[in-house]
Amino acid sequence: MSQTKTQLQLTQQSKSSNTFANVQLRIASPYWIYLFLGLLCIVYGLLTLNGYGNHDDIYRMIGTWRTLVSEQRYVPSRFQGYLVPEIVIGLSSQLGDFYLSNLVSAALAIASLFIFYRLLAKMVLPLVAALAAFAVGANPFWIIAATTSTDYIYPAFFFLAGLLLLLNERFRWAGLLFALAVSSRLTYGPMGAIAFAFYFPYLRHQRQLTQRFFQGIVLFLLASVVLYLPVFFASGMTLSFLSYADDAAGGTFGEIARFIYKNIYLWGLPTFLVLLFFFFRQRQYYWEQIRKVPFRNTTAAKLVFYAVLTCFLFNQLLFAKLPHQYQYLIPVLFCVMYFIAHLPDARKSVVCLSLIVVLQAIHGLVNFDVLETYQTGDVNQTIHSDGAHIRPGIREGILLRDYRWRSIYQRRMTNEFNQRWQHDGRILENPR
């Protein structure tokens, strides 16, 4: 086994220094991930039966596929198009309606969590890694993305798979997977670049890997460009597809308010308070990690920590610019779980992650909130709130609200879609 592979196992930082971990957390720990993923499979499987989902982009992507099939021309579903999800979701919808397209999302979500577990298990105890993956999988916004025909799971899966291949020195395959992630969500492009950049220092001791490493970067860039050629030509051979719909309601104050509120509401208020308490108590340890210069006395642990920190900051800055969909923060879920799992004291990580799993499950059913949000426009036209006032209370959770909204938004969008395509293609089913 090469020196790089030995270095990239990252295994001994926490495992050898914690008696509690060695004595208790190792008991049957490799099997926890299968228990957790099995539970999520049951939950996800039941929720996939509720229809395509409330997000209007779903129906645009299916429309893109139908236009491609019926008219042999490509009409992007949005500015960037996102070719890979458009094809997969459209084709699976045609073959098996929402049952198949939702099943693909659920399968990619479970695979993403397992890959995340595999990545963490190189650095921390298997039980800690399994709980971190379970905590992501229990987040209600992740669950909605995993059980509907949205495209938010696709880039996460491709990116995590690319990371796993990168750490196993499969650079060309990693570049291809990162390109597929970019084709599924443009913002994953800089994250792929970050991954390659923080891997680069290892090449100083592994000169024989240099050629394949740079081949992976070139393939990443070329494949990303090729996958965006259809939307480039559909945009009149201009870069207008790089535009985005700005969420400017309320001006700068409104953007700041949405950024703060949605960062809290992503987790739910109880979970967010737990996270604040945890990181405040462990602030000295994390500050010491941040102060370390990753390119001096390079170690795998330092580089991975800085790579995750850079991705976390990048996604928060991006969300500050466009604080719109909660699912834009999906990379943040993985980053925060990594930081918690990274703590050398495995007991504290296990307690914190276990508490987060429970609170995330509660957040899906019950929402403890200090604000009441509302839509100033027609409630039937958008699921996005654009107003709020202070009113502390206990309200329905994220998953319950999403289920209730299916009878409003999902019904309206499927009816509109079926009317438009009534003479060309099968109708979309709607169980609500």
C-alpha positions in Angstrom: 0.0 0.0 0.0 1.4 3.4 -0.9 2.4 6.0 1.6 -0.3 8.3 0.5 -3.0 5.7 1.1 -1.6 5.1 4.5 -1.6 8.8 5.3 -5.1 9.2 3.9 -6.6 6.6 6.2 -6.6 9.3 8.9 -7.6 6.6 11.4 -5.6 7.0 14.6 -6.2 10.6 15.7 -9.2 9.7 17.8 -9.2 6.0 18.0 -6.0 5.4 20.1 -6.5 8.1 22.7 -9.9 7.4 24.1 -10.3 4.6 26.6 -14.1 4.9 26.6 -14.1 4.6 22.9 -11.8 1.6 22.8 -13.7 -0.3 25.5 -17.4 0.6 24.8 -17.9 2.4 21.4 -16.2 -0.4 19.5 -18.8 -3.0 20.5 -20.6 -4.0 17.3 -20.0 -0.5 16.0 -19.5 -1.4 12.3 -23.1 -2.6 12.3 -24.7 0.7 13.6 -24.7 2.2 10.1 -26.8 -0.6 8.7 -29.3 -0.2 11.5 -29.6 3.5 11.0 -29.8 3.3 7.2 -32.4 0.5 7.5 -34.6 2.8 9.6 -34.1 5.6 7.2 -35.0 3.3 4.3 -38.4 2.5 5.9 -39.1 6.2 6.6 -38.0 7.3 3.1 -39.9 4.5 1.4 -43.2 5.5 3.1 -42.7 9.2 2.3 -41.9 8.6 -1.4 -45.6 7.5 -1.9 -46.9 11.0 -1.4 -46.3 12.3 -5.0 -43.7 14.4 -6.8 -43.4 17.1 -4.2 -44.2 20.8 -3.7 -41.3 22.3 -5.6 -42.1 23.9 -9.0 -38.6 23.0 -10.4 -39.7 19.3 -10.4 -42.3 20.0 -13.0 -40.0 22.2 -15.0 -37.4 19.4 -15.2 -40.0 16.9 -16.3 -41.2 19.4 -18.9 -37.6 19.8 -20.2 -37.5 16.0 -20.7 -40.8 15.9 -22.5 -39.8 18.7 -24.8 -36.5 16.9 -25.5 -38.4 13.7 -26.4 -41.3 15.2 -28.3 -39.6 18.1 -30.1 -35.9 17.0 -30.1 -34.8 20.3 -28.7 -33.4 21.2 -25.3 -35.2 23.8 -23.2 -33.5 24.3 -19.8 -35.8 24.1 -16.8 -34.0 27.0 -15.2 -31.1 29.4 -15.9 -28.4 26.7 -15.5 -30.6 23.8 -16.6 -28.8 21.1 -14.6 -28.8 18.5 -17.4 -28.1 15.3 -15.4 -31.1 15.6 -13.0 -33.3 16.8 -15.9 -32.6 13.6 -17.8 -32.7 11.2 -14.9 -35.9 12.7 -13.3 -37.6 13.1 -16.6 -36.8 9.6 -17.8 -37.7 7.9 -14.5 -41.0 9.9 -14.4 -41.8 8.6 -17.9 -41.0 5.0 -17.0 -42.5 4.8 -13.5 -44.2 8.1 -12.6 -43.3 9.6 -9.2 -42.8 6.2 -7.7 -39.6 5.7 -9.7 -38.3 9.3 -9.7 -38.8 9.5 -5.9 -37.2 6.1 -5.5 -34.1 7.3 -7.4 -33.9 10.3 -5.0 -34.2 8.0 -1.9 -31.6 5.6 -3.3 -29.1 8.4 -3.9 -29.8 9.9 -0.5 -29.1 6.5 1.3 -26.0 6.0 -0.9 -24.8 9.6 0.0 -25.2 8.9 3.7 -23.3 5.6 3.4 -20.5 7.3 1.5 -20.3 10.0 4.2 -20.1 7.3 6.8 -17.2 5.6 4.8 -15.4 8.9 4.7 -15.8 9.7 8.4 -14.9 6.1 9.4 -11.4 6.8 8.0 -11.0 9.4 10.8 -13.2 8.6 13.7 -14.9 5.6 15.4 -17.5 3.8 13.3 -20.3 4.6 15.8 -19.5 8.3 15.7 -19.4 8.2 11.9 -22.7 6.3 11.8 -24.4 8.8 14.1 -23.1 11.7 12.0 -24.6 10.2 8.9 -27.8 9.4 10.7 -28.0 13.0 12.0 -27.9 14.3 8.4 -30.4 11.7 7.3 -32.8 12.7 10.0 -32.9 16.4 9.0 -36.4 17.1 7.7 -35.2 19.3 4.8 -32.9 16.5 3.7 -35.8 14.0 4.1 -38.0 16.2 1.8 -35.3 16.3 -0.8 -34.7 12.6 -0.4 -38.3 11.5 -0.8 -39.5 13.8 -3.7 -38.3 14.4 -7.3 -36.2 17.4 -6.6 -32.6 17.5 -7.7 -30.9 18.6 -4.4 -29.7 15.1 -3.6 -28.0 14.5 -6.9 -25.0 16.9 -6.5 -24.5 15.8 -2.9 -24.2 12.2 -4.0 -21.9 12.9 -6.9 -19.7 15.1 -4.8 -19.4 12.7 -1.9 -18.7 9.8 -4.3 -16.0 12.0 -5.9 -14.4 12.7 -2.5 -14.3 9.0 -1.7 -12.6 8.3 -5.1 -10.2 11.2 -4.6 -9.0 9.8 -1.2 -8.5 6.4 -2.8 -6.3 8.0 -5.5 -8.8 7.5 -8.3 -8.3 11.0 -9.6 -9.8 10.7 -13.0 -13.0 9.1 -11.7 -13.1 11.7 -9.0 -12.9 14.5 -11.6 -15.7 12.9 -13.6 -17.9 12.6 -10.5 -17.2 16.2 -9.5 -18.2 17.3 -13.0 -21.5 15.4 -12.6 -22.0 17.3 -9.3 -21.4 20.6 -11.1 -23.9 19.6 -13.8 -26.4 18.9 -11.0 -25.8 22.2 -9.1 -23.3 24.8 -10.4 -22.2 25.8 -6.9 -20.5 22.5 -6.4 -17.8 23.6 -8.9 -15.8 25.6 -6.4 -16.2 22.7 -3.9 -14.6 20.3 -6.3 -11.8 22.8 -6.8 -11.4 23.0 -3.0 -11.1 19.2 -2.7 -8.4 19.1 -5.4 -6.5 22.0 -3.9 -6.3 20.6 -0.4 -5.2 17.2 -1.8 -2.3 18.8 -3.7 0.3 18.9 -0.8 0.4 15.1 -0.8 2.0 15.1 -4.2 5.2 16.4 -2.7 5.9 12.9 -1.4 4.1 11.0 -4.1 5.6 12.2 -7.4 4.3 9.2 -9.3 0.7 10.4 -8.7 1.3 13.8 -10.2 0.3 12.9 -13.7 -2.9 11.1 -12.8 -3.8 13.9 -10.3 -3.6 16.6 -13.0 -5.4 14.4 -15.4 -8.3 14.3 -12.9 -8.3 18.1 -12.7 -8.4 18.4 -16.5 -11.1 15.8 -16.8 -13.1 17.7 -14.1 -12.9 21.0 -16.0 -13.5 19.5 -19.5 -16.4 17.3 -18.4 -18.0 20.3 -16.6 -17.8 22.4 -19.7 -19.2 19.6 -22.0 -22.1 19.0 -19.6 -23.0 22.7 -19.8 -22.7 23.0 -23.6 -26.5 22.2 -24.1 -27.6 25.1 -21.9 -24.9 27.3 -23.5 -26.3 26.7 -26.9 -29.9 27.0 -25.6 -28.9 30.4 -24.3 -27.9 31.6 -27.7 -24.2 30.8 -27.1 -24.0 33.4 -24.3 -23.3 33.1 -20.6 -26.7 34.4 -19.7 -27.4 31.0 -18.1 -25.1 32.0 -15.3 -27.8 34.4 -14.1 -30.0 33.7 -11.2 -33.3 34.9 -9.8 -32.5 37.3 -6.9 -34.6 37.0 -3.8 -34.7 40.7 -3.0 -37.9 40.9 -0.9 -37.4 43.2 1.9 -34.1 44.6 0.6 -30.8 44.1 2.4 -32.5 43.8 5.8 -34.8 41.1 4.4 -31.8 39.2 3.0 -30.0 39.4 6.4 -33.1 38.3 8.3 -33.7 35.3 6.0 -30.0 34.3 6.2 -30.1 34.2 10.0 -33.6 32.7 10.3 -33.1 30.0 7.8 -29.7 29.0 9.3 -31.6 28.4 12.5 -34.7 26.9 11.0 -32.7 24.5 9.0 -32.0 22.7 12.3 -34.9 23.8 14.4 -34.5 26.1 17.4 -33.8 23.4 20.0 -31.1 21.7 17.8 -29.6 25.1 16.9 -29.2 25.9 20.7 -27.6 22.5 21.2 -25.1 23.3 18.5 -24.3 26.7 19.9 -23.8 25.2 23.4 -21.6 22.4 22.0 -19.3 24.6 19.9 -19.1 27.2 22.6 -18.0 24.6 25.2 -15.4 23.2 22.7 -14.3 26.5 21.3 -10.7 26.2 22.5 -10.2 22.9 20.7 -11.7 24.2 17.4 -9.8 27.5 17.7 -6.6 25.5 18.0 -7.5 23.5 14.9 -8.2 26.7 13.0 -4.9 28.3 14.0 -2.9 25.4 12.7 -1.3 26.2 9.3 -2.4 23.3 7.1 0.5 23.5 4.7 3.2 23.5 7.4 4.1 20.1 8.7 1.3 18.8 6.5 -1.0 16.0 7.9 -4.1 14.6 6.4 -6.2 15.6 9.4 -5.2 19.2 9.1 -5.9 19.4 5.4 -9.3 17.7 5.7 -10.3 20.0 8.5 -9.4 23.1 6.5 -11.0 21.8 3.4 -14.3 21.2 5.3 -14.0 24.6 6.9 -13.5 26.3 3.6 -16.5 24.5 2.1 -18.6 25.5 5.1 -17.6 29.2 4.8 -18.1 29.1 1.0 -21.6 27.8 1.3 -22.5 30.3 4.0 -21.2 33.2 1.9 -23.2 31.9 -1.1 -26.3 31.5 1.0 -25.9 35.1 2.4 -26.0 36.2 -1.2 -29.2 34.2 -2.0 -30.9 33.0 1.2 -33.7 31.3 -0.7 -34.1 27.5 -0.5 -33.2 25.6 2.7 -31.7 22.8 0.6 -29.0 25.2 -0.5 -27.5 24.5 2.9 -27.3 20.7 2.5 -23.5 20.9 2.3 -23.6 22.7 5.7 -25.3 19.7 7.2 -22.4 17.5 6.3 -19.8 20.1 7.4 -21.3 20.6 10.8 -21.6 16.8 11.4 -17.9 16.4 10.5 -16.9 19.1 13.0 -18.8 17.4 15.8 -17.4 13.9 14.9 -13.9 15.4 14.7 -13.8 16.1 18.4 -11.2 13.7 20.1 -13.5 12.9 23.0 -15.8 10.4 21.4 -18.2 10.4 24.3 -19.1 14.0 23.7 -19.5 13.5 20.0 -21.8 10.5 20.6 -24.0 12.4 23.1 -24.2 15.5 20.9 -25.0 13.6 17.7 -27.6 11.4 19.5 -29.3 14.4 20.8 -29.3 16.0 17.4 -30.9 12.9 15.8 -33.7 13.0 18.4 -34.3 16.8 18.0 -34.2 16.6 14.2 -36.9 13.9 14.3 -39.0 16.1 16.6 -38.4 19.1 14.2 -40.1 17.1 11.5 -43.2 16.8 13.6 -43.2 19.8 15.9 -41.7 23.2 15.3 -40.7 25.4 18.3 -40.5 28.9 16.8 -40.4 32.5 17.9 -41.6 33.8 14.5 -44.7 33.2 12.5 -44.0 33.4 8.7 -46.5 34.0 6.0 -46.9 34.8 2.3 -48.0 38.3 1.3 -49.0 37.0 -2.1 -51.5 34.3 -3.2 -50.9 31.3 -0.9 -51.6 29.0 -3.8 -48.8 30.4 -5.9 -45.7 29.9 -3.8 -44.5 27.9 -0.8 -41.9 30.5 0.1 -42.7 32.9 2.9 -41.9 36.5 2.4 -43.1 38.0 5.6 -42.9 37.3 9.4 -43.9 38.7 12.7 -42.8 37.8 16.3 -45.2 35.2 17.7 -43.5 32.5 19.8 -45.4 29.2 19.7 -45.4 25.5 18.9 -46.4 24.8 15.3 -46.6 21.9 13.0 -43.2 20.4 12.0 -41.5 20.6 8.7 -42.6 17.1 7.4 -46.2 17.6 8.6 -46.4 20.9 6.9 -44.9 19.6 3.7 -47.5 16.7 3.7 -50.4 19.2 4.2 -49.1 21.4 1.5 -49.2 18.5 -1.0 -53.0 19.0 -1.3 -52.4 22.7 -2.3 -49.2 23.1 -4.2 -48.6 19.6 -5.5 -52.2 19.4 -6.7 -52.1 22.7 -8.5 -48.8 22.0 -10.2 -49.7 18.5 -11.4 -53.0 19.8 -12.7 -51.3 22.7 -14.6 -48.7 20.3 -16.0 -51.3 17.7 -17.1 -53.3 20.4 -18.8 -50.3 21.6 -20.7 -49.2 18.1 -21.8 -52.6 16.5 -22.1 -52.0 15.7 -25.8 -48.4 14.6 -25.5 -47.3 12.1 -22.9 -48.8 10.4 -19.9 -50.4 12.5 -17.2 -48.7 12.9 -13.8 -50.3 11.0 -11.0 -51.1 12.9 -7.7 -52.1 10.8 -4.7 -53.1 14.0 -2.8 
